[in-house]
Amino acid sequence: MTDANTKPTPGTANAQPKAPPSLKVRRLRWLALATGIFTALGAAYGVWWAKDLRYVQSTDDAYVSGNVVQITPQVSGTVVGIGADDTQFVKAGQTLVRLDQEDAKVALDQAEAQLARTVREVRNLFATSAQLQAAVRLREADFTSAQQDLERRAQLGRSGAVSAEELQHARDALKASQAALMSAQQQLNANRARVDGTTVADHPDVRNAAAAVRSAYLAYSRTQLPAPVSGFVARRSVQLGQRVSPGAPLMAVVPLDEVWVDANFKEPQLADIRFGQRVSLTADLYGRHVQYHGSVAGFGAGTGSAFALLPAQNATGNWIKVVQRIPVRIALDARELEQHPLQIGLSMKVEVNTGDRSGSTLPPLAGNSSAYSTDVFHGDDAVADTRVREIIASNDMGSTSAEAGPRAAFGGAPARLAASRQTSKPDPRAAIERSLQPATAAAGGHAF
């Protein structure tokens, strides 16, 4: 035991434990640590906002849009076949609907027969022109013979070898030959007016009949309705046996490889959005782990309310200001669409990076080429033209050999008929007057 008055040694005093820090000190340390963490987070967020976030305009009022190609008939008919149903994929040119072809086939046969008949009638016109030209030459020879006969009789009449009655008969014969010649020339001119400057294939009657064949063939070919584009069939309403009329919607084809997004931004958000800016998108269908990339492709020409079925009448009644939205079209990456397809109407979340503001608020002016086109209907015209040429050629065969004789004898092919019309010919009446002037004086002053 130690005495109460005994003092502790220095070594004993140093061995005693230190008092723990107070609660206030610990709280200050944790507060300083939290303040530092939040300050660092705020600084990082400020840097992120200053660098990227302040340039981002986002909206979830965005939906997938695309072309809905309506399949409508161009002719009336009864549906006898349907080649595709909803949700099926079809290729461009594939037949979707077939109409009854019997009526169109009858009309086509009638048009082809009429074309063949017209070709033969026109061939007859060219042959008639050659025949009438030969008749004119014959009448010219008769007129020349009558004129010479009158001159001889007039010379004999001076010596009294020919009677006045015989001389009068010669004058009458000359008048008759003149009238026959003029009649033949008028018939030739009338027939030439129908064939001048044309060939069998270019004759107006043949071209009119050929147009009727093309129209009938187009009506016949339009009994089959092809798919204008490749895509998925939607909204099929046509049924077998249904009587359809031109313009009635039968089904639709949606090309899902050409969809886009219409993002409806508010008016204040559009101030910094420009054509060509980069866009990031996510779809509710796939979630945020699938991200699409695109660019601003254009702006709507007006707000949604301006093109509504019943536009707002802001000049009447009580007015309440409502922030308007303008649709902005977003073009998507085709490769990303192929990996993760999108259907029309799906919801999207859109974020536009407006950091690059060098573009304009309107896209560049479009060129002359059309944005959409199809060539599935172009083959009908070519087939119809080929069929018309075949009909004309088959009904014009032999015209060259059959008409070679008279055409070679009287001026050649129909093209020469037009040229011969421009050739100047002597007027028969003037020739008669010239030939009868001396004969009239010798016969004692008798005149026509």
C-alpha positions, 0 to 999 in steps of 0.5 A: 500500500502506498501512502495517500501523501505519496506523489506519483512518479513521472513515469506513472503520470505519462502512462495514463490514456488520452481523452477521446475527441468530442462529438462536436469535432467528429461532426465537423469532420463529417460535415467537411467531408460531405461538403467537399464531396458535394462541392466536387459533384457540383463542380463536375456537374457545372463543367458537364453543363457548361460543356454539353448539357446546356446545348441539349434540347430534349423531348419525349413528345416524339413518335415514329412516322413513315410512308403508308403506301395505299393500294388502290385500283385504277379500274373497276372490277371484281376481286378474284385473288389476294396475294398478301395479308396483314403483317406479311412482307412483300417486294416491289412488283409483287401482285397483291390483288387480282381483278377479273380480266374477262371484260378487259380482255374483250375490250382489248381484242376489239381494239386490236381488231379495229387497229388491224382494220384501220391499217388495211383501210389506210393501205387502201387509201395509198393504193387509191392515190396511185390508182387515181394518179394513173387515171389523171395521166390517162385523162391528160392523154385524152385531153392532149389527143382531143386538143390535137384533133381539134387543131387538125380539124380547124386547119382543115376547116379553112379549106372547107374539107371539114364541115362546121358540124364535125368541127363542133363535135371536136370542140365538144370532145375537147370540153368533155376531156377537159371536164374528165381531167379536172374531175380526175384531178379533184378526186386525186387531190381529195384522196391525197389530202387524207394521206399526204405527209404520212405513212401507214404507221403515222396516219392519224386514223392508225394512230387513233386506233393504236391509242385505243389499243394502248388504252385497252391494254393498260386497262387489261394490265391494271387488273393486277395491282402490284406493290409499288414498294417493298414493305409490310402489308397493313390495314387489308380491307379487301375481300374476295368477290368484292366489287371495287372502284377506282381509288378505293383503298384496299390495303397499305404497304409500309416500308419500315426501312425508311421510317423517321421520327417526328419530335414536337418541340416547344417554341422556346426550344426551337431557337437553337435547333438547326438543320443537320444537328446530331440527335440521340434517341431512345425507344420505349420499345427497347429501353435506354440500353439501345440508342439510335443516332440521327440528324435534324432533317427538317422542320414542319411548315406550321404548328400542330394546331394550325393544321388541325381539323378544327384550327383554333380561332384565337380572335374570338371569345376568351383567349388563353395563351398555349405554348405551341409545338412544331414537328421536327423531322429526325432522320435515323441511321439505316444500319441501326434501323436494320438491327433494331426495327421500329414500327410506326407510332412508337414513342421515342425520347429525343435529345438534340445537341445544339452546340453546332449552330452553323446550319440554317433553320430550313434545309437546302433547296431540293434538286430536280430529282424526286424523293420517292419513285417507283418503276413497277408500272413502267413496263405496261407502256413498253408492252403496249407499244410493242403489241401495237407495232406487231399489229401494224407490221402484220397488217402492213405486210405485202403493201410494198410488193403489192404497190411497188408496180403502180408506185414505181410507175406513177411516182413511187412511195406514199412519201412521193405523193406529198412531194408530187402535190407540190409540183406545178402542173399546167392548168387544163383550162388555160391550155384549152384556151391557148389551143383554141384561139387559132381554131376559133379565128379560123372557124369564123369567130366561134368561141366557147 
